[in-house]
Amino acid sequence: MLTIWKYEISPDKVLSIPKGYVPLAVQTQRKAATYLWALVNPNNASKPVRVKIYGTGYDLPPDTCIENYVGTLSRGDGAFIYHVFLKDEG
């Protein structure tokens, strides 16, 4: 069975997400918090996934992999643009 789960995210936060997840979107909701929506099978064992968030124009670490890119979002009425990556920790 597949379902969509919502996770509140922040830089370097480690999430516990069922294996085989598919990231669907990242957005700010109600101008308060930033969330990741992912398609998951809740019957799968969970694994740790670290959230990495980088601002436009900032250097990315050498181990950053484009396959881990999830999406782009804006904060501060569009004044700040951030790019979200997920990195498997286990």
C-alpha positions, 0 to 999 in steps of 0.5 A, spaced: 500 500 500 502 506 498 500 513 501 503 520 501 506 522 508 508 529 510 515 531 513 517 538 516 524 539 514 530 544 516 537 544 514 541 537 517 535 534 520 535 527 519 528 524 517 526 517 518 522 515 512 520 508 509 525 505 504 523 505 497 520 512 498 519 517 492 520 525 494 514 528 491 515 536 493 518 541 497 514 547 499 513 552 505 506 551 508 502 557 511 509 561 511 511 558 517 514 551 516 517 547 510 515 540 508 517 535 504 511 530 501 513 523 499 510 517 496 511 511 501 510 504 503 508 504 510 510 497 511 517 498 509 522 498 514 525 506 515 531 509 514 535 515 516 535 520 511 538 527 512 536 534 509 541 538 506 538 545 504 543 550 500 542 557 498 542 560 491 549 562 489 552 558 495 558 552 494 555 545 495 560 540 498 563 535 493 559 529 495 553 533 493 549 528 488 544 531 483 540 525 483 538 527 491 535 533 488 528 534 491 526 541 489 527 549 490 523 553 494 522 560 496 522 564 503 521 571 505 516 573 500 521 570 494 527 574 497 531 567 499 531 561 494 533 555 497 535 548 494 533 541 497 537 535 497 536 528 501 542 524 503 541 517 505 544 516 512 544 508 512 
